[in-house]
Amino acid sequence: MTYLERSRHQQFPFHLVAPSPWPIMVSFALLSLALSLALTMHGYIGNMNVVYLSLVSLLGSSVLWFRDIIAEATYLGDHTIAVRKGINMGFLLFVVSEVLIFSGLFWAYFHSAMSPDVTLGGVWPPVGIQAVQPTELPLLNTIILLASGATVTYSHHALIEGNRKNALSGLFITTWLIIIFVTCQYIEYTNAAFTISDGVYGSVFYAGTGLHFLHMVMLAAMLAVNYWRMRNYHLTSQHHVGYETTVIYLHVLDVIWLFLYIVFYWWGV
């Protein structure tokens, strides 16, 4: 019995995933990216070519994998209510893991900030470090993120109510707000007076805000895909689990940024 025949005769609401090469391809691409980054940073590889190749392989495999998932959800009808509940639960567990990662970074920050030793000059930020001022780009980025949370909520509620025009416009504005945030964060990094190699302050600052920056880049891509899918009538008022997880992701990153702003930019200067 073929996969399609088995799917038609199954007596349960769960999705039997078809054999796919993309999970193993993504796994090897991630392994290659991690190894090539580590070896390049330690001088064992003299150029970035292997890193770029690994990154292209990862992005290509991920796009093809996501294409298959979109086809299963939109055209094959495999994402039943039970499957969507499982996806939401899995994504919530992923969010918990993200919160724990950032909790570790906050712990590292407080460990040095609340008891700076003599090597730091006994003060925080350490002697010689000119911290980023909280009333400059960080404040603008905070306003942008709070606005994006409002616009994406407006779009989500409009989609639930069947108002396609407002849903599209709210999502379009949200996508551009996140792109502007990422651009402002990049400008902040390129103009900062310290780098990631400037002691514990630079390390923990760029680890925390940089990890959030990478998440925001991924969020911008997720919002763009959702906008494309909404324009092509993939998302309905009752069937938009991908958009729901993206909205949750945005709100979680908003809250994490508020803590980053309060601790890293305002309290820590």
N, C-alpha and C positions, 0 to 999 in steps of 0.2 A: 504494500500500500504506500503510495507516495505521500509527501508531506501535505499537499493540498487535500487529498482524499481523506487523510487522517484528521485534518482540521475540520472538514465538513461533518465527520461522524463523531467528533468528540462530545462527551456528555458533561463537560465542565466548562466554566467561563474563562479559564485561564489560557494564556497564549503559549502555544508550543513554538518556540523560536526555531526558524529554519537554520540549517548549517550555514555559517557565514565565515569568510576569511578575515573579516575586519577586526574582531576582538584580538586575535593573536597578532595581527599586523600592528595594531595600536600598542599592544603590550611591548613588542620588540622595538617599536619606534620610541616609546617612552624610555625603555632601558638604554637604547643607543643615545638618546638625548642626555640622559643623566650621566652616563659614562663619559661621553664626549665633552660635556660641560666641565666635569671634574678634572679630566685629564688636560683640557685646554687651560683651565685656571691654574693648574699646578705646573704648567710648562712642558708636559709630555707631548703635546700636540702643538705645533708651531703656528697654526692658523685656525680659522673658524669654519673651514669648509665642511668638516664632518658635522659640526653643530648645525650648520644651515641645511645640510642634507637630511639630518635626523628630524629637524623641524618641518621641512617640506614633507617628509614621509608621514610624520604624525598628523599634520594638517590634512593631507590628502586622504589618508586612511579614515580619519575622523569624519570628514565630509561625506565620504562614500557610506560609512556606517550610519550617519545621521540621515542620509537620503533613504536608506532602507527602512529605518525606523519611521520616518515620515510617511513612506508608502504603506507600511503596515497599519499605521494609525488612521490615515486619511482614506486610502483606497481599498484596503483589504478587510477593514473592520475588525482587526485583531485586538484593538484596545477597548475591551469591554469595561463595564463599571468595576468589576473585580480587578482587572489589570490596572486601571487608572488609580484605584485605591492603593494598590501595591506600589505603583510608581511614586505617588505622593508620600507614602510612608518611607520608601527608600530615600527620597530626596530630603525629607525631614531628618533622617539619620545622617545624611551627608552634611546638612546644615549644622547639626550638633558637633560633628567632627571639625568643621570650620571654626565654630565658636571655641572649641577646646584648643585649637592651634593658636588662635589669637590670644586666648587666655595665657598660654605659655609665653608669648611675646610680651604681654603686659607684665607678667611675673618677672621676666628678665629685666624689663625697664625699671620697675619698682625696686628690684634688688639692688641696683646701682644708684638709682636716683635718691632713695631714702636714706642711704648711708654711704655717700661717696668717700672713698679712702684717700690716702695721701697721694697716690698716683694720679688721681683726678684733680688734685688741688684742694680737696675737701669741699668742693662746691659742685653743684649741678645746674646747668651744663658745665662740663669740665673747663678748666682754664684753657683759653685759646680757641674755644668753640663759639662761633657766632650763630646762635640758634635762629631758625626761621620765625619771624614774628607772627603771632596768631591773628593780627588784624589785617594782614595782607592777603595773599592768595588763599591761604587756608580758610579764612572767613568767607571769601567768595565761593570756594568749593563747597563749604558747608551749606550755604544758601542754595547753591545749585542742586545739591543732593536732596535737600528738603523739598525743593520744588519738584524734582523728579519723582519723589514719593507721592506727591499730590497728583501729578499728571498721570502717573501709571495707575493709580487707584481710580481716577476719573475714567480712564480708558477701560479698565477692567469692568467697572460697574456698567459702563455703556455697552460693552459686549454682552454682559449677562442680560441686559434689558433689550438686546436686539438692535441697538442704535449703532449701526456700522460706521456712519460718518464720524461720530464723536469718538468711537473706539479707535478708529484709524488716526484721527488728528491727535488724540491724547498720546497714543503710542509713538507717533512721529515726533512730537515735541519731547517726549521722554528720551527717545534714542539720541536726539541731538544734545540734550542736556548732559547725558552721560559722556558723549563724545567731547563736549566742551570741558567737562570735569577732567577727563583723561588728558586733554591738551594742557589745561592749566597745571595739572600735576607734573607733567613733563617739563613745562617751563620752570616750575619751582625747583625741580631736581637740577636742571641745567644751570640755574642761577644761585644755587645754595653755596654757602661759603665753606662747606665741609663735605667730605665724601664718606663712603661706607667703610673706608680703611682708617678713618680718623678715630681710633679707639673704640671703646664700648658704646659711647654715645652715637657715633656714626653707624656702627653695626646694628644696634637695636632700633635706631630711628628708621633706617632704610629697610631693615627686615620687616618692621611693622607696617610702615606706610607703603613700602614697595610691594609687599604681598597683597595689600588692599588694592594697589594700583593694578596688579596683574588680574585680580578678580574683576575689577571694573572694566578692563579690556575685554575679558570674556563676557561680561554682562552686556557690553555694547554689541558684541556679535550675536548674543542670544536675542536681544531686542530687535536687531535688524532682521534676523531669521523669522521671528514672530511677526514682524511687520509685513515681510514678504508673504508669509503664509496667510495672514489675515486678508491681504489684498487679493490673494488667489482663492479665497473662500474655503480655506482649510479649517478655520476655526469657527465654531458655532457657539451659541449661548450655552449649550449643554455639553460641549465636547471641546475643551481647550486646555487639557492638562499641561501641555508644554508652556502655555502662557501663564498658567497658575503658578507653576514652579519658578518661572522667571520673575514673576511679581514677588513671590516669597523671597527669592534670592536678592532682589533689589532692596527690599525692606530690611533684610538682615544686614546687608552691606551698609545701608544708611545708619543703622544703629551702631554697628562696629565703628564707622567713621566718626560718629558723635563722641564715642569713647576715645578714639585716637586723637581727635581734635582737643578734647578737654585735657587729656593726660599728656600727650606728646607735644602739643603746641602751646596750650594755655598754662597748664599747671607746671610743666617742665621747663619754663624759661624764667 
